[in-house]
Amino acid sequence: MTNQQLDQLSINTIRTLSIDAVQQAKSGHPGTPMALAPLVYTIWNHVLRFDPEDPIWPNRDRFVLSNGHASMLLWSVLHLTGTKAVNADYERLGQPSVSLDDIRRFRQLDSKAPGHPEYHWVSGVETTSGPLGQGVATSVGMAIGQKWLASRYNQPGFDIFDYHIYAVCGDGCMMEGISAEAASLAGHLGLDNLCWVYDNNHITIEGNTRIAFTEDIAARFLGYGWNVLRVGDANDIDRIEHALEVFRQTKDRPTFIILDSHIGYGSPHKQDTPEAHGEPLGDEEIRLTKRSYGWPEDAKFLVPDGVREHFAAGVGARGVEARRKWTDLFAAYAVKHPKLATEIDLMQRRELPVEWDRNLPVFAVDQKGVAGREASGKVLNALAQNIPWLLGGSADLGPSNKTTLTYEGAGDFQADSPGGKNLHFGIREHAMAAVVNGLALTKLRAFGATFFIFSDYARPAIRLSALMEIPSIFVFTHDAMGDGEDGPTHQPVEQLLSLRAIPGLVTLRPGDANEVVEAYRYIMQLRHQPAVLALSRQPLPTLDRNRYAPASGVARGAYILADAPDGNPEVILIASGSEVSLAVQAHDKLLAEGIRARVVSMPSWDIFDHQTQQYRDRVLPPNVKARVAIEQASTLGWERYVGQDGHVIGMRTFGASAPLKELQKKFGFEPDRVVEVVRELLEKNVQRST
């Protein structure tokens, strides 16, 4: 059999595996895998530098399937290439990443062939995709990461990082706003290591794209500063390969390849229809389709002889040789540049350098205090000097978020200075969060920042960071009503609760400058969890830790900050962020009245909920029913800590435009109001007991 015949046989194997898997699952999208099989085959078997034996080899090319509904494309090639599984400790295992049995159980419980690509679940998946546009936006972060790695670690004679990123996308990705933000940023940065291939098939779920999407996509990407190419036939693997070669030769610009395709193959009435996009073909259509491929019509999940061997001779042999050369190169590099090699090794394992937390600031007692954002800026500058691969930036709010790295040599990441550690995302919160994920997937420690209210714009990527179990960092300032006069459009109310609701996401709202330090100390040690920091705009009193408990209690999520003199409280005040100092003031007033009060600082529900029951009961004794939670955010959810007999001083409406002190008075965030609520609770308890 000729190579050309093997190429076509391999392409049709991808197609028929996809058809059979969708049909057996009675769920999925067969049309796009059928149409894009030649493209994905060409990328993987003719172009991609990827070793199936070691799918986390640091200098591999990255493949991102942004139109994740076509996941059978990925499951097919991962199976046919024999890609090996890797566990969470980055140890390669012997079993296949995706078995034929997984494909038979496509979209079924515990199959390694789920409905959309999942990074943490299947080795060989570079990012979780599915929400359209997220994959291509994340690929921009991967491209930035490669540029930064090359700038820091490549040395004369040692090109340690020179890989490329290939992302496949469709009409849905192009319509979603996040792709526009990401493409604009990529063009500005001249990311010539990045190639997007756009499946131009004119079909979405509702029908032909002309009902909603008629823009000149080529002109759009030319306007972004991309190199735009066109391949008029999605079945022409020679032209596809040529376009990909042009991409690799193009400098100073990312490449956008428009691939004209027809969705679905088989009987003509099924081509370019929504039905071929979003539902199984049915038995009769499958027979017609397989007949058109010259395929045994009744065969299911067939992998013909020679196909696996053809992939082994292509991507397999190429990947093994590329990795061997790189491994030899890295061994020599480690001798000549041992410090840099150690950094790379630590980074790949998501570990930290020795003394990574040295010189972290310690804030002195100060009644006037320090804003959470100011403390954060000082901590970030210390950490970034200790951890070379910590970098990040803000969505055009660096001076306000205080996330700018100001130490000598930090620099700005730009097209002509790819070693800079300050990223400028522009006003692109959607793309910023996805880019941060892409950087984290590159094994860098990255942060993105904006006002807390705009976490709503970043939410899809934040959710995906939790789903992927990667340690992305999101720094949000202006966490409550501290920006007063800006009014309710800039005053977050429901954002804290909504982020706390995301499984696996660590959300921290520290109460003073030293809690900010400890929050970062906790976050930096995370390997498989993303984190959100909600920080104040206004100064918060820096508490006297000789009088109150040490801020290291942040690592337990909640801790007893101030207690009743005998350690036996009759009321517990629970607070986070700017309301911690308010609770302390109320505590002092209550003690003066002879009321035994305890203050619990609770910067993180999630961390606290993961403590032992014994610890949680020590902080919040079950027998103390009088509890008051205080937080400038939605009251929803606090009932889990205050119980039926407690009370929440929080926000049940949106905020208002006014100076902060007036807002605090209007919404009850004053010591006297807290004391009043405590008296009412204790009186009710007395009445109940009698």
Secondary structure, DSSP 8 states (H G I E B T S, - for coil): --HHHHHHHHHHHHHHHHHHHHHHHT-S--HHHHHHHHHHHHIIIII----TT-TT-TT--EEEESSGGGHHHHHHHHHHTT-EEE-TTS-EEEEESS-HHHHHTTTSTT-SS-SS--TTTSTT--S---STTHHHHHHHHHHHHHHHHHHHH-BTTB------EEEEE-HHHHHSHHHHHHHHHHHHHT-TTEEEEEEE--EETTEEGGGT----HHHHHHHHT-EEEEES-TT-HHHHHHHHHHHHH--SS-EEEEEE--S--SSGGGTT-HHHHHS---HHHHHHHHHHHT--TT--S---TTHHHHHIIIIIHHHHHHHHHHHHHHHHHHHH-HHHHHHHHHHHTT---TTTTTT------EEEEEEHHHHHHHHHHHHHHH-TTEEEEESS-HHHHT----STT--B-BTTBTT-SEEE--S-HHHHHHHHHHHHHTT-EEEEEEEGGGHHHHHHHHHHHHHHT---EEEEE--SSTTGGG-GGGS-SSHHHHHHTSTT-EEE--SSHHHHHHHHHHHHT-SS--EEEE--SSEEEE--TTTS--GGGGGGS-EEEE--TTS--SEEEEE-TTHHHHHHHHHHHHHHTT--EEEEE-S-HHHHHTS-HHHHHHHS-TT---EEEEEEEE-TTTHHHH-TT-EEEEESS---SS-HHHHHHHHT-SHHHHHHHHHHHHHHHHHHH-
